[in-house]
Each structure stands twice: as structure tokens, then as C-alpha cells.
Amino acid sequence: MEFDELSTLENNKQVFAPSGPFEKNKAIVPGDFYAAAEEVIPEVAAESSDVAGDMEDPTGKEFPLDRRDFMKLFSAGAVASAATGCINRPVEKAIPYVNQPKDQVPGTPTYYASTCNQCSAGCGMVVKTREGRPTKLEGNPGHPVSQGALCALGQASIQGLYHPERKKAPEVKFGKKHVAVEWEEAYGHLAKKFGDGTKIGILTCGSTGSRHKFFRDFLRTMGSPERNLYTWEPNGLFHSITEAHKLAFGVNAMPRFDLRNADNIVGIGSDFLDVGVSPIYQAKSFSQAHAYRNGKMGKLTQFEATLSLKGEGADVRYPIPVDGELLTSLLLLRALHENNASKGTAEEKSRVKEILDQYSEQISNATNEVGVKREVFDKLADSLLKERSLVLAGGSTNFNEDSTSLQLVAILINILIGAYGKALVLDRGHMPTPIVPGDLRRFLNEAEDLDVLCHRYKPYF
């Protein structure tokens, strides 16, 4: 067997190692073993005895625990372990099903289709369960909204189900204390409150499903008017878009933004990749709209006051002043109206002219205030009319007194570029409105007349 000599030390002590890779099966070489380098190189040893750590001299050290003390500690540990083993613990038995459920097989996961309720978008999701317990949430590939994706908030919502501080039973407040009671007792307390003539109200978050219909049926059954259902939503886009389309088309609904049918997208303070009205659906649709199709790539132009996720990935980005979205949209509307290729009926074009005349004073100085040249809007209007286009205006957080007006101008812009029926679907397949605009103000005015208020929190899944 061949060896490589590594070093020759004093007292003729030699250290050998096998040549070649250490993974080969070589015989162990007998030799001297050392506890530290100080044994063979005394000059590197610590000079002071109070030096601790790796530099301390290991020779002459005594184990601080003798054999008798070691046996005492060992005996005490054995007694403690035996005492712990004598504690009565709950008996756990593995008993097979007598009547096994049809949808459960021990050790085999079962999947259920459900709807995420962390926001009002209502993404479809698949719930993975084991023995009846949810263990994982994912997007439903067959759902038209989520398209197999689910945001981080939706996936993390399962943590609320198993959170240690989650309420496990109804509670009744006595003075300053909340006491857990059984459901039968809780129903008894509610029955005393829900007497004849009791004015009941329900305050709930937005929803696109049939939950609101259930609440209205409950109010009607309890003898209260259905209008006592109050909806609220912190995302201001739901309010402004719903109210604007109700004013423009008389439809209490929201259009479905199908970005896949647009080659040229313009955002004016929009944040559809950040939050928007349906972040998962719009992000999935935008990935297809901005990809190469038929040898051409989609284009995104963004006007915004602050750098957003969508603005960072835009092909062209124009910074505008804070609250400059309405003026920017009016400048684009003027450029489209003056273009001979603009679409829309004569009545719709006449309505556009009325809006421009109404804001003529603001528009005259808007170019300087916005900071974008008029030639930019003229060129952008020309490209919007030549391609399949869509304009999105307003963000989920910049809700102000001009939000509804901004959405009305965006509606006129999309009419002139022919977006409705293509990238904007309103006649069929639209999104039901998750809230009723003005409900929160109505609740504040009518709350003092209610005898009982039921407040529904957001569920976990």
C-alpha cells in the first residue's frame, strides 16, 4: 500500500495518509493520536494558565467529576425518568373504521374544491385533506379566476385554522370578561335578543358569491328588511368601478378585464399586478398578453406617481404628479377624441365632447401640471386605435373624491378604442359586484336605529 509522508516531527513521530482520494477502501494506518497541537509543537502552547479556549494546554487536566459523584447523578436521573414514566397519560388507540366514510381512506389525501375568501376576488382553490383535516391550499387549475395559482395570502390562510389563539367555542361577555359557552347556550342568548319587532342588521365584507343572498334571506326570515345588510370593502376600486359602470350603463356589476385580448395596455395609476380587483387573474392574463404572440410582443405603458410593481416592469413609464391620474386620463381622452379613427357611436362621441368642455379649464393647463408632452398622448392614442387595446385607471389605495370621475373617463376612453366586448366583458361573464357603493355611509347613518348588529369577520378559507 502506498502512503504520502505529510510531515516529520520531533521524536521521530511521523504522520502518514493514504495516497489518492480518501473515499477508497484503505487500511487504517496505526500511529500516534494527539488531543491538541501543543503536544507536538510546544511553542504554540499558551504561556498563561488562565487562557481558556482552544489555546489552553490540555495536558494534566483532571475530570471535575469523580466516579462516586457520577454514579449519584446517574441514579438521580434514573429515578426522575422512572417517575416521569409513571404519569397517567391519555390512552391513544388506533381503531379502524366500522363504517368507513366514502370520501376518506386512511393515509390517502382527499381533495376538495373551494373558494378563497381572503379578498373579494374569489379565487378558486383546491384543499388537500388528510383524515378530514386540511393540510394544504393550492389554486384550482380548472377555475377561470385563479387558473391554478393562489396568492401568498390565500395559501397562508390555512394557518388561521390551526392558530392556537383561534376561538374554539362561542363566548358571552359578562361585564369585562368573555366566558366560553356551549352552542346551545349561545343560541339561547341570541333567541332572547331576536324577539318580535327586533331591528337586526348585518355588517359584512365584500363577496362575489351567494353569501349575501343567504344573509338577505336570514334578515327576511327574522322579520327585518333586506336593506339592513351593509357591505364594506377596503379596496376602493370596487366602489369606484361599480359606481361608474352603474352611472354609465345602468348595470350593477363590474366588467371582467380580460387582458389576454389586448396587445396594447395602458395603466393610469393602476396597480393590477400589485392588488387591483383580482391580482391572480390579472397577473395570469397579463403574462399571456405581454408574451410573444404571432411574432409580436405585447406592450405596457404606465403613468404613475410612485414606482409600483407594474410600473417597474412596464415597457414605457411616465412619472406624473400625485393625484394627477384624472388630468392624465383627460389628456388621453382629448387625444383620442381628436383622432379621426376613434370608435364609438355619435351619441358617445357627443358625450365625450361634453366631458372635455366641462373640464376645458383644467385641460388647458394640464400638460404643464402632468409633465408629459401633448405629442406623447397623440402618439399613444394613435397606437391604441390601431391595436387591440385596454386602458386601466386607478389603484386600490388611491381612493379620493375624483375616483369615480376617473373611472367614468376611463370608460369613455375604452369606448373610443373599442375595448368593450373584447378586453372588457360586461354583457356576459361579468363579475358580480362584491359591495354596494355607499353602504358604509348608510350604515353609519342607520346604526343607532338597530337593536342587534351581526358583524361577520373574514373566514380563514
Solvent accessible surface area in square Angstrom, and as a share of the most:
residue,aa,sasa,rsa
1,M,132,0.59
2,E,133,0.60
3,F,77,0.32
4,D,73,0.38
5,E,94,0.42
6,L,116,0.58
7,S,46,0.30
8,T,86,0.50
9,L,51,0.25
10,E,100,0.45
11,N,115,0.59
12,N,138,0.71
13,K,67,0.28
14,Q,84,0.37
15,V,60,0.34
16,F,78,0.32
17,A,17,0.13
18,P,32,0.20
19,S,29,0.19
20,G,51,0.49
21,P,73,0.46
22,F,159,0.66
23,E,150,0.67
24,K,114,0.48
25,N,157,0.80
26,K,70,0.30
27,A,64,0.49
28,I,163,0.83
29,V,47,0.27
30,P,124,0.78
31,G,48,0.46
32,D,88,0.46
33,F,180,0.75
34,Y,70,0.27
35,A,85,0.66
36,A,28,0.22
37,A,56,0.44
38,E,18,0.08
39,E,71,0.32
40,V,23,0.13
41,I,66,0.33
42,P,78,0.49
43,E,141,0.63
44,V,64,0.37
45,A,29,0.23
46,A,29,0.23
47,E,182,0.82
48,S,54,0.35
49,S,111,0.71
50,D,118,0.61
51,V,58,0.33
52,A,84,0.65
53,G,55,0.53
54,D,140,0.72
55,M,100,0.45
56,E,53,0.24
57,D,59,0.31
58,P,47,0.30
59,T,79,0.46
60,G,82,0.79
61,K,127,0.54
62,E,159,0.71
63,F,158,0.66
64,P,130,0.82
65,L,55,0.27
66,D,84,0.43
67,R,193,0.71
68,R,177,0.65
69,D,55,0.28
70,F,108,0.45
71,M,93,0.41
72,K,128,0.54
73,L,111,0.55
74,F,132,0.55
75,S,58,0.37
76,A,61,0.47
77,G,38,0.36
78,A,53,0.41
79,V,104,0.60
80,A,59,0.46
81,S,76,0.49
82,A,62,0.48
83,A,61,0.47
84,T,68,0.40
85,G,64,0.62
86,C,105,0.63
87,I,103,0.52
88,N,148,0.76
89,R,163,0.59
90,P,120,0.75
91,V,123,0.71
92,E,158,0.71
93,K,151,0.64
94,A,109,0.84
95,I,131,0.66
96,P,112,0.70
97,Y,98,0.37
98,V,143,0.82
99,N,134,0.69
100,Q,91,0.41
101,P,49,0.31
102,K,211,0.89
103,D,71,0.37
104,Q,38,0.17
105,V,79,0.45
106,P,82,0.51
107,G,48,0.46
108,T,69,0.40
109,P,42,0.27
110,T,30,0.18
111,Y,127,0.48
112,Y,93,0.35
113,A,81,0.63
114,S,41,0.26
115,T,69,0.40
116,C,8,0.05
117,N,36,0.18
118,Q,32,0.14
119,C,51,0.30
120,S,2,0.01
121,A,5,0.04
122,G,13,0.13
123,C,10,0.06
124,G,0,0.00
125,M,0,0.00
126,V,34,0.19
127,V,6,0.03
128,K,63,0.27
129,T,9,0.05
130,R,90,0.33
131,E,82,0.37
132,G,45,0.43
133,R,157,0.57
134,P,20,0.13
135,T,67,0.39
136,K,87,0.37
137,L,1,0.00
138,E,76,0.34
139,G,5,0.05
140,N,31,0.16
141,P,106,0.67
142,G,69,0.67
143,H,48,0.21
144,P,100,0.63
145,V,37,0.21
146,S,0,0.00
147,Q,38,0.17
148,G,33,0.32
149,A,29,0.22
150,L,15,0.08
151,C,45,0.27
152,A,86,0.67
153,L,104,0.52
154,G,0,0.00
155,Q,65,0.29
156,A,45,0.35
157,S,9,0.06
158,I,23,0.12
159,Q,123,0.55
160,G,12,0.11
161,L,34,0.17
162,Y,106,0.40
163,H,86,0.38
164,P,117,0.74
165,E,140,0.63
166,R,99,0.36
167,K,140,0.59
168,K,184,0.78
169,A,40,0.31
170,P,24,0.15
171,E,68,0.31
172,V,25,0.15
173,K,127,0.54
174,F,105,0.44
175,G,65,0.63
176,K,195,0.83
177,K,149,0.63
178,H,114,0.51
179,V,68,0.39
180,A,67,0.52
181,V,15,0.09
182,E,122,0.55
183,W,143,0.50
184,E,130,0.58
185,E,84,0.38
186,A,12,0.09
187,Y,129,0.49
188,G,32,0.31
189,H,61,0.27
190,L,83,0.42
191,A,68,0.53
192,K,163,0.69
193,K,133,0.56
194,F,34,0.14
195,G,36,0.34
196,D,158,0.82
197,G,75,0.72
198,T,20,0.12
199,K,109,0.46
200,I,1,0.01
201,G,0,0.00
202,I,6,0.03
203,L,21,0.11
204,T,0,0.00
205,C,2,0.01
206,G,2,0.02
207,S,12,0.08
208,T,35,0.20
209,G,58,0.56
210,S,85,0.55
211,R,37,0.13
212,H,17,0.08
213,K,128,0.54
214,F,131,0.55
215,F,24,0.10
216,R,78,0.28
217,D,43,0.22
218,F,63,0.26
219,L,0,0.00
220,R,131,0.48
221,T,113,0.66
222,M,65,0.29
223,G,67,0.64
224,S,6,0.04
225,P,74,0.47
226,E,70,0.31
227,R,128,0.47
228,N,11,0.06
229,L,7,0.04
230,Y,1,0.00
231,T,2,0.01
232,W,72,0.25
233,E,17,0.07
234,P,99,0.62
235,N,18,0.09
236,G,4,0.04
237,L,11,0.06
238,F,4,0.02
239,H,33,0.15
240,S,2,0.01
241,I,7,0.03
242,T,0,0.00
243,E,53,0.24
244,A,0,0.00
245,H,7,0.03
246,K,100,0.42
247,L,112,0.56
248,A,50,0.39
249,F,80,0.33
250,G,63,0.61
251,V,55,0.32
252,N,75,0.38
253,A,2,0.02
254,M,0,0.00
255,P,0,0.00
256,R,62,0.23
257,F,20,0.08
258,D,12,0.06
259,L,0,0.00
260,R,76,0.28
261,N,51,0.26
262,A,0,0.00
263,D,37,0.19
264,N,1,0.00
265,I,3,0.02
266,V,0,0.00
267,G,0,0.00
268,I,1,0.00
269,G,11,0.11
270,S,7,0.04
271,D,20,0.10
272,F,4,0.02
273,L,39,0.20
274,D,58,0.30
275,V,68,0.39
276,G,3,0.02
277,V,5,0.03
278,S,3,0.02
279,P,29,0.18
280,I,23,0.12
281,Y,12,0.04
282,Q,6,0.02
283,A,39,0.30
284,K,70,0.30
285,S,0,0.00
286,F,24,0.10
287,S,68,0.44
288,Q,78,0.35
289,A,2,0.02
290,H,32,0.14
291,A,43,0.33
292,Y,162,0.61
293,R,71,0.26
294,N,162,0.83
295,G,78,0.75
296,K,108,0.46
297,M,81,0.36
298,G,8,0.08
299,K,85,0.36
300,L,1,0.00
301,T,3,0.02
302,Q,0,0.00
303,F,0,0.00
304,E,6,0.03
305,A,36,0.28
306,T,98,0.57
307,L,115,0.57
308,S,25,0.16
309,L,105,0.52
310,K,0,0.00
311,G,3,0.03
312,E,123,0.55
313,G,50,0.48
314,A,20,0.15
315,D,74,0.38
316,V,49,0.28
317,R,80,0.29
318,Y,57,0.22
319,P,88,0.55
320,I,11,0.06
321,P,59,0.37
322,V,118,0.68
323,D,95,0.49
324,G,4,0.04
325,E,16,0.07
326,L,23,0.12
327,L,33,0.16
328,T,0,0.00
329,S,0,0.00
330,L,0,0.00
331,L,1,0.01
332,L,0,0.00
333,L,0,0.00
334,R,40,0.15
335,A,7,0.06
336,L,0,0.00
337,H,56,0.25
338,E,95,0.43
339,N,36,0.19
340,N,155,0.80
341,A,63,0.49
342,S,13,0.08
343,K,81,0.34
344,G,34,0.32
345,T,81,0.47
346,A,88,0.68
347,E,143,0.64
348,E,54,0.24
349,K,66,0.28
350,S,58,0.37
351,R,123,0.45
352,V,1,0.00
353,K,109,0.46
354,E,91,0.41
355,I,20,0.10
356,L,18,0.09
357,D,81,0.42
358,Q,126,0.56
359,Y,40,0.15
360,S,62,0.40
361,E,135,0.60
362,Q,87,0.39
363,I,10,0.05
364,S,80,0.52
365,N,83,0.43
366,A,0,0.00
367,T,40,0.23
368,N,131,0.67
369,E,98,0.44
370,V,4,0.02
371,G,63,0.60
372,V,9,0.05
373,K,144,0.61
374,R,99,0.36
375,E,120,0.54
376,V,36,0.21
377,F,3,0.01
378,D,61,0.32
379,K,161,0.68
380,L,14,0.07
381,A,0,0.00
382,D,54,0.28
383,S,31,0.20
384,L,0,0.00
385,L,16,0.08
386,K,153,0.65
387,E,53,0.24
388,R,104,0.38
389,S,5,0.03
390,L,0,0.00
391,V,2,0.01
392,L,12,0.06
393,A,8,0.06
394,G,6,0.06
395,G,7,0.07
396,S,7,0.04
397,T,123,0.72
398,N,53,0.27
399,F,108,0.45
400,N,59,0.30
401,E,163,0.73
402,D,59,0.31
403,S,10,0.07
404,T,37,0.21
405,S,32,0.21
406,L,13,0.06
407,Q,12,0.05
408,L,55,0.27
409,V,5,0.03
410,A,6,0.05
411,I,6,0.03
412,L,18,0.09
413,I,0,0.00
414,N,6,0.03
415,I,25,0.13
416,L,0,0.00
417,I,7,0.03
418,G,19,0.19
419,A,1,0.01
420,Y,51,0.19
421,G,59,0.57
422,K,109,0.46
423,A,1,0.01
424,L,2,0.01
425,V,17,0.10
426,L,20,0.10
427,D,117,0.61
428,R,181,0.66
429,G,48,0.46
430,H,69,0.31
431,M,28,0.13
432,P,69,0.43
433,T,23,0.13
434,P,0,0.00
435,I,2,0.01
436,V,56,0.32
437,P,31,0.19
438,G,47,0.45
439,D,3,0.02
440,L,87,0.43
441,R,179,0.65
442,R,54,0.20
443,F,22,0.09
444,L,123,0.61
445,N,103,0.53
446,E,39,0.17
447,A,36,0.28
448,E,155,0.70
449,D,85,0.44
450,L,30,0.15
451,D,94,0.49
452,V,27,0.15
453,L,79,0.39
454,C,43,0.26
455,H,81,0.36
456,R,55,0.20
457,Y,166,0.63
458,K,73,0.31
459,P,38,0.24
460,Y,90,0.34
461,F,77,0.32
